[in-house]
Every structure is written in structure tokens, then in C-alpha cells.
């Protein structure tokens, strides 16, 4: 099956899960929160959304496997594996902050080949597949043209349970705050990457990330003309659990700043 056809079907699955999440938010009961770890929350909404996604994706590629945040399935595929975050931005969802998303990526052997990020509240669907442009709601998107950090808006994420690198993180944050148009932390790495892909952000960096947080966004940024690196400047980001996404024009400046502290 062609990647374009697969991706268009994944969009429908993501929107179906998004519709469920949107409806559940209207009457969500915070008392139904569970804790997986320090500040690491989950609800029945995450789990049920994941089941909706898994059921839908199984129909697209019946022999595929799954890497999922909520572990509703542990099937491993020989060729194809889906990487799923059913609700990226759970903390925002629980507190009623309207930025959260569905993130679905397809991995063929060891290569990410398609990605869909559906930002639920704005009804914005970002998607891309290998060998094609990136899109937002059917319109082609590309990264920004800014050539300096000084003219850039940068996104990041704050550590919420692993504080071992907190000191250097704050130092880096302070440096970039002084040298850019500003920093934003909106609470969904998938959305941060999507916004970098369409030029709203010029760069995004974060550490201690999981594959399901970023896999779909990585595909979208790359197909939109951006760059994805780890903090050392290498290409291994899922394994390193750290990521720098840029428009490709401020990569050097961003790496120089990051490598002072990491």
C-alpha cells in the first residue's frame, strides 16, 4: 500500500480519536486521574483513545505492531510498527488548557516513513510521508526562513519528573530567552514539532523524550525542510531521548548554545 494512501487513512483514525477526546473533555472528572509516576498522569481518556487508534490502524496494516504510551497492546510487527501517543499533552487536558494532540507515526523496519499530528482544539491536522511535502489541513507547509536565533521564536519543554539536568536546563533557557524573540512552552512536544514544521516556531528543543512524543513530528519537520538532531549534532534522537528541531538555518547557533550546557 502506498504511503500516501496509508497516511490519509491514518488522518481519519487520528480525527476519530480526537473527536472522542474532545467530547470527553466537556465532562471530564479530575478524580479519575491515575499516576504512572511523579507528575506522570493518565486517565481513561488516554487509554480509550489509544484503543480507538489501535483498532483503526490494525485495519490499515493488519500485520503491523505497536509502540504505545499506554501499553494497551504490545504486538510487535516484523516490517511495520506504529508509534502512538493517544493524548500528547495529558496535563493540559486534565487542567482544561486547550493544547493537546493525537500523534501517530509509522516505522518501516528502522525508518520513520509517515507521521500525523492532530491538534484537537484548533482542528489542525499536520501530516507527511516519506518522499512528499508536509501538509496542514491539505495545504503544503514549510519551515521558517529566519537565519538567526535573534529573530527566532523557540519552543521547549520543561522537565516534570527527571530533574537531574535542571540546573543546566535553566542556564540554557536563560541564554536563549535573552538572545531570541522569546521561548514558548505549550505542553505538547508533538504540537511543538508541528508548529516548527509550519514556521510558527523556528526551533524546538527538549530532553528526556519518549519515541511516542516525537516520532510523528520528526517526519513532519523533515518533510517540511527542517532538521532533526540530538544535542551532540547526531541523527540518533529516539535512542538519545533528546531532540533539537530547527528550520535548518539556525541549527549551528542552537547547537552552540545547547552544547555549552549539555
C-alpha positions in Angstrom: 0.0 0.0 0.0 1.3 3.4 -1.0 2.4 5.7 1.9 0.1 8.5 0.8 -2.9 6.2 0.9 -1.8 4.9 4.4 -1.3 8.4 5.7 -4.7 9.7 4.5 -6.3 6.8 6.3 -4.3 7.5 9.5 -5.6 11.0 9.4 -9.2 9.7 9.7 -8.1 7.4 12.6 -6.5 10.4 14.4 -9.6 12.6 13.9 -11.8 9.8 15.3 -9.7 9.6 18.4 -9.6 13.4 18.6 -13.4 13.6 18.4 -13.6 11.2 21.4 -11.1 13.2 23.4 -12.9 16.5 22.6 -16.2 15.1 23.8 -14.7 13.6 27.0 -13.1 16.9 27.9 -16.5 18.6 28.2 -17.4 16.5 31.3 -14.0 15.2 32.4 -13.8 14.3 36.1 -10.3 15.0 37.5 -10.9 12.4 40.2 -10.4 9.8 37.6 -6.7 10.6 37.1 -4.2 7.8 37.7 -0.5 8.4 38.4 2.2 6.4 36.5 4.9 8.2 38.3 5.9 11.6 39.7 3.7 14.2 37.8 3.1 11.5 35.1 -0.6 11.3 34.8 -3.0 9.2 32.7 -6.8 8.8 32.5 -9.4 6.5 31.0 -9.5 9.1 28.1 -5.8 8.3 27.1 -6.4 4.6 27.3 -9.7 4.5 25.4 -8.3 6.9 22.7 -5.4 4.5 22.3 -7.7 1.6 21.8 -9.6 3.5 19.1 -6.4 4.3 17.4 -5.0 0.7 17.6 -8.3 -0.7 16.3 -8.2 1.7 13.3 -4.6 1.2 12.4 -4.9 -2.6 12.5 -7.4 -2.3 9.7 -4.9 -0.3 7.6 -2.0 -2.7 8.1 -3.2 -5.9 9.7 0.3 -7.4 10.4 1.7 -4.2 11.9 2.9 -3.8 15.5 2.6 -1.1 18.0 4.8 1.1 20.3 2.2 2.8 22.5 2.4 5.1 25.5 -0.4 3.4 27.5 0.6 -0.2 26.6 -2.9 -1.2 25.6 -1.2 -3.6 23.1 2.4 -5.0 22.9 2.2 -6.6 19.5 5.5 -6.3 17.5 5.5 -6.2 13.7 8.2 -7.6 11.5 8.2 -4.8 9.0 5.8 -2.1 10.2 5.3 -0.7 13.7 3.1 2.2 14.7 4.3 4.7 17.3 1.4 6.2 19.1 0.7 8.9 21.7 -3.1 8.9 22.0 -3.1 12.2 24.0 0.0 14.2 23.9 -0.5 17.0 26.5 -2.4 15.0 29.1 -1.6 17.5 31.8 -3.1 20.3 29.6 -6.1 18.1 29.0 -6.6 17.4 32.7 -6.4 21.1 33.7 -8.5 22.3 30.8 -5.7 24.0 28.9 -6.7 23.8 25.2 -3.5 22.4 23.6 -3.3 18.6 23.3 -2.9 16.3 20.3 -3.0 12.8 18.8 0.4 11.7 17.5 0.8 8.7 15.2 3.9 7.6 13.3 4.7 4.7 11.1 8.0 3.0 11.2 9.1 0.7 8.4 11.9 -1.5 9.7 14.2 1.1 11.3 12.9 4.2 9.4 10.1 6.6 10.2 8.1 6.9 7.0 4.9 8.7 7.9 3.6 10.9 10.6 0.3 12.6 11.7 -0.2 15.1 14.5 -3.8 16.2 15.1 -4.1 19.3 17.3 -7.6 18.7 18.6 -8.8 22.1 19.8 -7.7 24.0 16.7 -8.8 21.2 14.4 -5.4 21.3 12.7 -4.0 18.1 11.2 -0.3 18.1 10.3 0.9 15.2 8.3 3.7 14.0 6.0 5.1 10.8 4.4 8.5 9.9 3.0 9.2 11.4 -0.4 6.5 14.1 -0.2 5.9 17.6 1.2 4.4 18.2 4.7 0.8 19.4 4.9 -1.6 21.2 7.3 -5.2 20.5 6.6 -4.4 19.8 2.9 -2.1 22.8 2.3 1.6 22.4 1.9 3.8 23.8 4.7 7.4 24.5 5.2 9.8 25.7 7.9 10.6 29.3 8.5 13.2 31.3 6.7 14.7 33.0 9.8 18.5 32.9 9.7 19.4 33.9 13.2 18.4 33.0 16.7 17.9 36.7 17.4 14.9 36.8 15.1 13.5 33.5 16.1 10.7 32.2 18.4 11.8 29.0 20.1 9.8 26.2 21.8 10.9 23.9 24.6 9.5 21.6 27.2 10.1 21.6 31.0 11.3 18.5 32.9 8.5 17.3 35.1 10.0 14.3 36.9 13.7 13.9 36.0 15.4 16.9 37.5 19.0 15.7 37.2 19.7 18.2 34.5 17.6 21.0 35.8 20.5 23.4 36.5 22.0 23.4 33.0 18.5 23.4 31.5 17.7 26.7 33.3 21.0 28.2 32.2 20.3 27.3 28.6 16.8 28.6 28.9 18.1 31.9 30.3 20.6 32.3 27.5 18.1 31.7 24.8 15.5 33.9 26.5 17.9 36.8 26.3 19.1 36.1 22.7 15.8 35.3 20.9 12.4 36.8 20.3 11.2 34.5 23.1 10.6 31.0 24.3 7.3 29.1 24.5 6.3 26.0 26.4 2.9 24.9 25.3 2.9 21.4 26.8 2.8 19.0 23.8 6.0 18.0 22.1 4.1 16.8 19.1 2.5 20.2 18.6 5.8 21.9 19.2 7.3 19.9 16.3 4.2 20.5 14.1 4.5 24.3 14.7 8.2 24.2 13.8 7.3 22.4 10.6 4.9 25.1 9.6 7.1 28.0 10.6 5.4 29.2 13.7 8.4 28.2 15.7 11.9 28.4 14.3 13.3 25.7 16.6 12.3 23.3 19.4 14.5 21.5 21.9 13.8 19.1 24.8 15.4 16.2 26.6 14.0 13.1 28.3 11.6 12.5 25.5 9.9 9.2 24.5 9.5 7.9 21.0 5.7 8.4 21.0 6.2 12.1 22.0 8.2 13.0 18.8 8.1 10.3 16.2 5.3 11.7 14.1 6.6 15.3 14.4 10.1 14.2 13.3 8.7 13.0 10.0 6.6 16.2 9.5 9.6 18.5 10.3 11.9 16.7 7.9 9.4 16.7 5.1 8.8 20.4 5.7 12.5 21.1 5.1 13.7 21.2 8.7 16.5 19.4 10.5 16.3 16.9 13.4 19.4 16.3 15.6 20.3 15.2 19.1 22.2 17.6 21.4 25.6 16.3 20.1 24.6 17.1 16.5 24.0 13.4 15.6 21.0 11.9 13.9 20.1 9.4 16.7 17.2 11.1 18.5 14.8 8.4 19.6 17.6 6.5 21.3 19.2 9.6 22.8 15.9 10.8 24.1 16.8 14.4 23.3 15.9 16.4 20.3 16.7 19.6 18.5 14.4 20.5 15.6 15.2 23.6 13.5 14.4 25.3 10.3 17.9 24.3 9.1 19.1 27.8 9.1 19.7 28.3 12.9 21.0 24.8 13.6 24.6 25.9 14.2 23.6 28.7 16.6 21.2 26.4 18.5 23.8 23.6 18.8 26.4 26.0 20.1 24.1 27.2 22.8 22.9 23.7 23.8 26.4 22.3 23.9 27.6 24.8 26.4 25.3 23.2 28.9 24.6 19.6 27.7 
